[in-house]
Amino acid sequence: MTCQPSQGTPPLVVDDLGARYGDKTVLQHISFTLRPQQICAVLGTSGCGKSTLLKHAVGLLTPTDGEVRLLGQNLGTLDAAGHQLLMRRVGLLFQNGALMHSLPVIDNVALPLLAAQDVPKSIAYDIAQLKLQMVNMGHASYAMPNTLSGGMKKRVALARAMVQDPQILFCDEPSAGLDPVMAAELDDLILDMRDRMGTTIVLVTHELPSIIAIADRVLMLHEGTLLADGPVSAMQQHAHPAIRSFFARAKRPKAARTPNLWDTLGQRPSREA
């Protein structure tokens, strides 16, 4: 069984992580520590190790070297039962949403509660409905996923990822495939989730407008190493040509924000510097 971390426990610590696939070294000497409620974007070109880092961070892969501590737990020392229990406090938002198309929206969102916890069905559905309202999808509770647009599917997937009130949320290319307006709305929902629920968020993404809009911190991977670590403002002024090239792309216009359920509950808190 896992224990709840103390208030000062970093949500994610990666210590000298190394990863290999056969004879190929994918990651080497990766170290960083996240602060609670931080939004951290993991960047880099295709094949640099972003997805491999994400898989190690949630315990899907075992490090070749070093260790990963998630919510205070060393993933290398957990058995299957301990890892399963820990993952109840972790949210996952997949690139394609990964919704079950044979189930209506509300069943998709309630599924983690029904599968992993001893929660009465009526309460699970009440919680699922509340999370859907938070992402402006309360009206579509009984719609089937194949009737939804791409942006709507992403919002439902976000509701499902947050249904257990996770302490840390991992997002794999959350804005991929969305038009600029829908992508900006999803960015704003992710910010709201962080501000209202205190969730630490890790984004694996290449979407520069999203990075600029919501990231507190950037980890730039390059050829399997951690090339740079810092705020977006520092990355935009970085001297390394790979980083300069990444941040030289044009910004998208900021879309008007769509009101959601939280707007009816009070003013959204301002972000901390």
C-alpha positions as CSV (number, residue, x, y, z in Angstrom):
1,M,0.0,0.0,0.0
2,T,1.2,3.5,-0.8
3,C,1.1,6.4,1.7
4,Q,-0.1,9.9,1.1
5,P,2.9,12.3,0.5
6,S,3.5,15.1,2.9
7,Q,2.6,18.6,1.8
8,G,6.2,19.3,0.8
9,T,6.8,16.1,-1.2
10,P,7.6,16.9,-4.8
11,P,5.0,15.3,-7.1
12,L,7.7,14.0,-9.5
13,V,11.4,13.5,-9.0
14,V,13.5,12.0,-11.9
15,D,17.1,11.3,-10.7
16,D,19.8,10.5,-13.3
17,L,17.4,8.5,-15.4
18,G,18.8,6.4,-18.2
19,A,16.8,4.3,-20.7
20,R,17.8,2.0,-23.5
21,Y,16.0,-0.1,-26.1
22,G,18.3,-3.0,-26.7
23,D,21.7,-1.4,-27.7
24,K,20.1,2.0,-28.4
25,T,20.4,4.6,-25.7
26,V,17.2,6.7,-25.7
27,L,17.7,8.8,-22.5
28,Q,20.8,9.5,-20.4
29,H,21.4,11.4,-17.2
30,I,17.9,13.0,-17.0
31,S,17.3,14.8,-13.6
32,F,14.6,17.2,-12.5
33,T,12.2,17.8,-9.7
34,L,8.7,19.3,-10.1
35,R,7.0,21.6,-7.7
36,P,3.3,21.1,-6.7
37,Q,0.8,22.8,-9.1
38,Q,3.5,23.4,-11.7
39,I,2.7,23.0,-15.4
40,C,5.7,21.6,-17.1
41,A,6.0,21.1,-20.8
42,V,8.4,18.5,-22.2
43,L,9.6,19.5,-25.6
44,G,11.9,18.2,-28.3
45,T,12.0,16.9,-31.9
46,S,10.6,13.6,-32.9
47,G,12.7,10.7,-31.5
48,C,14.3,12.8,-28.7
49,G,12.8,10.6,-25.9
50,K,9.7,12.6,-24.9
51,S,7.3,9.6,-24.9
52,T,10.0,7.4,-23.3
53,L,10.3,9.9,-20.5
54,L,6.6,10.0,-20.0
55,K,6.3,6.2,-19.8
56,H,9.1,6.0,-17.2
57,A,7.4,8.8,-15.2
58,V,4.2,6.7,-14.8
59,G,6.0,3.4,-14.3
60,L,5.2,1.8,-17.7
61,L,8.9,1.3,-18.3
62,T,11.7,0.4,-15.8
63,P,14.8,2.7,-16.0
64,T,18.1,1.2,-17.1
65,D,19.8,3.7,-14.7
66,G,18.6,6.0,-12.0
67,E,15.1,6.2,-10.5
68,V,11.8,7.9,-10.6
69,R,9.8,8.9,-7.5
70,L,6.1,9.7,-8.3
71,L,4.1,11.3,-5.5
72,G,6.8,10.2,-3.0
73,Q,6.9,6.6,-4.2
74,N,10.0,5.0,-5.8
75,L,8.5,3.3,-8.8
76,G,11.3,0.8,-8.9
77,T,10.3,-0.6,-5.5
78,L,6.5,-0.9,-6.0
79,D,4.9,-4.2,-6.7
80,A,1.9,-4.4,-9.2
81,A,-0.7,-3.8,-6.4
82,G,1.2,-0.8,-5.1
83,H,1.6,0.7,-8.5
84,Q,-2.1,0.2,-9.2
85,L,-3.0,1.9,-6.0
86,L,-0.6,4.8,-6.7
87,M,-2.1,5.3,-10.2
88,R,-5.5,6.2,-8.6
89,R,-3.8,9.5,-7.7
90,V,-2.5,10.0,-11.3
91,G,-4.5,11.3,-14.3
92,L,-3.6,10.4,-17.9
93,L,-4.8,12.4,-20.9
94,F,-4.0,10.5,-24.1
95,Q,-3.3,12.1,-27.5
96,N,-6.3,10.5,-29.2
97,G,-8.6,10.6,-26.1
98,A,-8.8,6.8,-25.9
99,L,-12.5,6.9,-25.3
100,M,-14.5,3.6,-25.4
101,H,-16.8,4.1,-28.4
102,S,-19.3,1.5,-27.2
103,L,-20.1,3.5,-24.0
104,P,-21.8,6.8,-23.7
105,V,-19.8,9.8,-22.5
106,I,-20.8,9.6,-18.8
107,D,-19.9,5.9,-18.6
108,N,-16.5,6.8,-20.1
109,V,-15.9,9.4,-17.4
110,A,-17.2,7.3,-14.5
111,L,-15.2,4.2,-15.6
112,P,-12.0,4.9,-13.5
113,L,-14.2,5.4,-10.3
114,L,-16.2,2.2,-11.0
115,A,-13.1,0.1,-11.9
116,A,-10.6,1.2,-9.2
117,Q,-12.5,2.3,-6.2
118,D,-15.3,1.1,-4.0
119,V,-17.6,3.9,-5.0
120,P,-21.4,3.4,-5.3
121,K,-22.5,3.7,-8.9
122,S,-24.9,6.6,-8.2
123,I,-22.1,8.6,-6.6
124,A,-19.6,7.7,-9.4
125,Y,-22.1,9.1,-12.0
126,D,-22.7,12.2,-9.9
127,I,-19.0,12.9,-9.8
128,A,-18.6,12.1,-13.5
129,Q,-21.5,14.6,-14.4
130,L,-19.8,17.3,-12.3
131,K,-16.5,16.8,-14.1
132,L,-18.3,17.0,-17.5
133,Q,-19.9,20.3,-16.4
134,M,-16.5,21.6,-15.5
135,V,-15.3,21.0,-19.1
136,N,-18.5,22.4,-20.7
137,M,-19.7,18.9,-21.7
138,G,-22.6,18.4,-19.2
139,H,-25.1,18.5,-22.0
140,A,-23.5,15.5,-23.8
141,S,-23.5,13.0,-20.9
142,Y,-25.5,10.4,-22.9
143,A,-24.0,11.1,-26.3
144,M,-21.9,8.4,-27.9
145,P,-18.2,9.3,-28.5
146,N,-18.5,8.8,-32.3
147,T,-21.0,11.7,-32.5
148,L,-18.6,14.2,-30.9
149,S,-16.2,16.6,-32.6
150,G,-12.4,16.3,-32.0
151,G,-12.5,19.1,-29.4
152,M,-15.4,17.6,-27.6
153,K,-13.7,14.3,-27.3
154,K,-10.6,15.9,-25.9
155,R,-12.8,17.7,-23.2
156,V,-14.5,14.4,-22.3
157,A,-11.1,12.7,-22.1
158,L,-9.9,15.5,-19.8
159,A,-13.0,15.1,-17.6
160,R,-12.2,11.3,-17.3
161,A,-8.5,12.0,-16.5
162,M,-9.6,14.3,-13.6
163,V,-12.5,12.3,-12.3
164,Q,-10.4,10.9,-9.4
165,D,-9.0,14.3,-8.5
166,P,-5.5,13.3,-9.3
167,Q,-2.5,15.0,-7.7
168,I,-0.6,14.9,-11.0
169,L,-1.9,14.8,-14.6
170,F,0.2,13.6,-17.5
171,C,-0.9,14.8,-21.0
172,D,0.4,13.4,-24.3
173,E,-0.1,16.0,-27.1
174,P,-3.4,17.2,-25.7
175,S,-3.9,19.9,-28.4
176,A,-2.8,17.7,-31.4
177,G,-5.3,17.8,-34.3
178,L,-7.4,20.7,-32.9
179,D,-8.0,24.0,-34.7
180,P,-6.5,27.1,-32.9
181,V,-9.8,28.1,-31.2
182,M,-10.5,24.6,-29.8
183,A,-6.8,24.2,-28.8
184,A,-7.0,27.5,-26.9
185,E,-10.2,26.5,-25.1
186,L,-8.5,23.2,-24.1
187,D,-5.5,25.2,-22.8
188,D,-7.8,27.3,-20.7
189,L,-9.6,24.2,-19.2
190,I,-6.2,22.7,-18.3
191,L,-5.3,26.0,-16.5
192,D,-8.7,26.0,-14.7
193,M,-8.1,22.4,-13.5
194,R,-4.7,23.4,-12.1
195,D,-6.0,26.5,-10.4
196,R,-9.1,25.0,-9.0
197,M,-7.8,21.6,-8.0
198,G,-4.2,22.2,-7.3
199,T,-3.0,19.6,-9.8
200,T,0.6,19.3,-11.1
201,I,0.6,18.9,-14.9
202,V,3.1,17.4,-17.2
203,L,2.6,18.1,-21.0
204,V,4.4,16.3,-23.7
205,T,3.8,18.6,-26.7
206,H,5.2,20.3,-29.7
207,E,2.4,23.0,-29.8
208,L,4.2,26.3,-29.3
209,P,1.0,28.4,-28.6
210,S,-0.1,26.0,-25.8
211,I,3.4,26.1,-24.3
212,I,3.5,29.9,-24.3
213,A,-0.1,30.1,-22.9
214,I,0.1,27.7,-20.0
215,A,3.5,26.3,-19.2
216,D,5.3,27.5,-16.0
217,R,8.4,25.5,-16.9
218,V,10.0,23.9,-20.0
219,L,12.2,20.8,-20.2
220,M,13.9,20.6,-23.6
221,L,15.2,17.2,-24.6
222,H,17.8,16.8,-27.4
223,E,19.3,13.6,-28.5
224,G,18.3,11.8,-25.3
225,T,19.7,14.4,-22.9
226,L,18.1,17.3,-21.0
227,L,19.4,20.3,-23.0
228,A,17.6,23.0,-21.0
229,D,15.3,23.5,-18.1
230,G,13.6,26.8,-17.2
231,P,10.7,29.1,-17.7
232,V,9.3,29.9,-21.2
233,S,10.8,33.4,-21.1
234,A,14.3,32.0,-20.7
235,M,13.8,29.4,-23.4
236,Q,12.7,32.1,-25.9
237,Q,16.0,33.9,-25.3
238,H,18.2,30.7,-25.2
239,A,21.4,30.7,-27.3
240,H,21.3,27.0,-28.4
241,P,20.3,26.7,-32.1
242,A,17.8,23.8,-31.5
243,I,16.0,25.8,-28.8
244,R,16.0,29.0,-30.8
245,S,14.6,27.2,-33.8
246,F,11.8,25.7,-31.8
247,F,10.7,29.0,-30.3
248,A,11.1,31.0,-33.5
249,R,7.8,29.7,-34.8
250,A,4.8,32.0,-35.0
251,K,2.3,32.3,-32.1
252,R,-1.4,31.6,-32.7
253,P,-3.9,34.4,-31.8
254,K,-5.4,34.0,-28.4
255,A,-9.0,32.9,-28.7
256,A,-11.8,34.3,-26.6
257,R,-12.3,32.3,-23.5
258,T,-15.5,30.2,-23.2
259,P,-17.2,30.5,-19.8
260,N,-17.6,27.3,-17.8
261,L,-19.1,26.0,-14.6
262,W,-16.4,27.5,-12.4
263,D,-17.2,31.0,-13.7
264,T,-20.6,30.6,-12.0
265,L,-19.0,29.7,-8.7
266,G,-16.8,32.7,-8.4
267,Q,-13.9,34.6,-10.0
268,R,-11.1,32.5,-11.4
269,P,-8.0,33.0,-9.3
270,S,-5.0,34.7,-10.9
271,R,-2.0,32.6,-11.7
272,E,1.0,32.9,-9.4
273,A,4.2,34.3,-10.9
